[in-house]
């Protein structure tokens, strides 16, 4: 998909080092925020005086506690998985793009937007996802009740939808081969469902209706997945077809090739071989198991069936999900690019919560009437004075000091989410890719400061141009072969984009290229190149040529080696750019090997060129 793939190696050392540095710096800020909150909270509590006893609150039901802590732990695990070194560069091209490839074009178009945004700013995006997911997890675990807890559930819904739409391509529900065995309809959909349940008001805790609703929905889902699994013509029934593995066997064998402990790979490979040999029996078992569990869930939700059915249903669900998680999904997080443990654990948590919710919620627990600090009515209460509304610092301090440990930790989690999201939001405000991509390909620029070698050559319109005639302007100088079909067109486009990035400042910059082909160096070739690369309308673009003697002297002065390629015609030469300041002094040398030439890398090089020009334009 266009724009999504940066073309860089997943383990590019520059990107990996930058990603680790970003996580380390943000991690230190997270710890600093925690320390500041802790000190402020302890200090504020010293101001409080004993007050009346707090009224007992209804205890959080076990089903909600299971969802809150279980999915909180999953979000934290997901965040830690996102911190793997290959995630920054590899997630768009190795995870998001393959997931969306089999979906309809309109789904690919939606997903490509997010993948492109990630590939343009891989460090900011990778770090943002780490802290957002860890923050949501900590928030869910620490906020047990009240508005803070419900907001944590809504945050889980919101971010789960982002992951489900952009990261999982709507769970692959519009793609062929959809199957429960491989996590349909996407793990993030279950995170969203859990978030909705956690966000329900406390009055919904009192009856078993919520449990019946969860189990009925889960039962309908399992029955639907059984029908889908049994549907003929989808390739799940045969273990092999025309000498090739069937759909399920192919999926399992593909998972076995993921880098992982050899013991686990052996289990998955063995199950794949068994499925290839007994495809019909394996699929029949899956269909019957899904249908039986779904029927049992619906029966229990309706309040029918024997007393033991609910517990048997729960045990069967756990057993089937764990077997699928190990033998088919292969745990879901190996290989360096696993983003989550897939769908089976979330399904177990949801079905378990539904089973627990069938029991009535416990009554409020009576607490001893020990003196508790009395919180003010609101942490941010406004009062009216003669000059208008004003904050009362004392009230804020008392309210903060009266907060529970869980509330302070929840506030810390929210700060963590904001810390992760803010840099990515700021990066998205720029249409240009991060310079880190260019640095990952060609390294850092080399600062210089010496008089640039003079030259007098002919531009694409036949006019004489000398370096002296460009005095007073910054010159971005490179060397291009007019008949090149690989690097040179990419570099020319990077120069054109650099002009766009400079905006109004481009009036003070000349974009200059000098021919590097000893065979084809007439003005006709430079004009043809300009037309081909849509450079004719660029007023500050100069493509210079001259006699072979003039060109060779200029190449020598600027350390350009031009060598005829074995096939003839095209020239092998170093890809480089020089930044010459308004006084004619060479200030920077940039390695311009364009690398893969993807949309993100071209944008990154353009940004690097523009930034180098702006740097020498600033008064020293």
Number of C-alpha atoms within 10 A of each C-alpha: 16 13 21 24 26 28 19 20 13 20 16 17 13 16 25 20 14 18 24 18 14 17 21 13 10 18 17 12 14 20 13 12 17 19 13 12 17 16 11 14 21 13 15 19 17 11 12 17 13 10 12 12 14 15 13 12 12 17 15 16 19 16 25 23 17 16 25 28 20 19 26 27 18 21 26 22 19 22 25 17 20 26 21 19 22 22 27 28 29 24 24 26 21 15 17 22 22 14 21 26 16 16 19 14 11 9 19 20 15 15 25 23 15 19 27 22 21 26 30 31 26 28 27 25 24 28 28 26 22 25 29 25 28 25 28 28 28 25 33 32 23 23 26 22 23 12 12 20 24 22 19 31 29 21 25 29 24 16 19 23 18 17 21 22 20 22 24 24 29 25 23 24 15 15 16 11 18 18 18 22 20 22 21 19 22 22 23 26 22 22 28 23 17 26 27 18 22 26 23 17 13 15 8 12 21 16 14 18 16 21 25 22 17 23 28 23 17 22 25 17 18 23 22 16 23 24 15 16 24 18 13 10 8 16 19 22 23 22 26 21 12 6 7 11 21 21 20 26 27 18 16 23 21 14 23 24 13 16 11 16 9 10 9 15 19 15 15 23 21 16 19 26 17 15 26 24 17 16 24 16 15 19 20 16 12 20 20 16 18 25 21 18 24 25 19 23 30 22 19 24 26 13 12 12 12 9 10 9 15 21 13 13 21 18 15 17 23 19 13 17 20 17 14 20 21 15 22 26 24 23 20 21 18 17 13 19 22 18 21 21 21 22 26 27 19 23 20 19 21 26 24 24 24 28 24 18 25 22 16 14 19 13 12 12 11 10 11 10 11 11 12 15 19 18 19 17 9 12 18 15 15 13 10 9 9 6 6 8 11 12 13 13 12 11 18 18 22 24 23 24 25 23 18 12 14 18 20 20 19 25 21 24 29 21 18 28 23 15 20 27 19 13 16 21 13 10 17 17 8 12 12 24 27 24 21 22 30 28 20 19 21 17 14 15 17 11 12 14 11 11 13 18 13 11 14 17 19 19 22 21 13 13 10 14 17 15 16 12 10 16 14 13 18 26 26 25 20 26 26 26 27 27 21 16 10 12 18 22 21 20 25 25 19 25 27 19 20 26 24 15 21 19 10 10 14 20 13 16 25 20 22 22 24 24 26 31 26 19 13 18 21 19 20 14 17 26 18 15 23 21 12 12 14 13 19 16 9 12 11 17 22 22 26 28 26 20 12 17 10 13 22 19 13 21 17 12 13 16 11 18 14 19 15 14 11 9 7 9 15 22 23 16 19 18 18 19 23 26 26 29 25 17 14 21 17 23 20 21 19 23 19 26 19 23 18 16 21 19 19 28 31 27 26 26 33 29 26 27 27 24 16 22 27 16 15 17 16 7 5 5
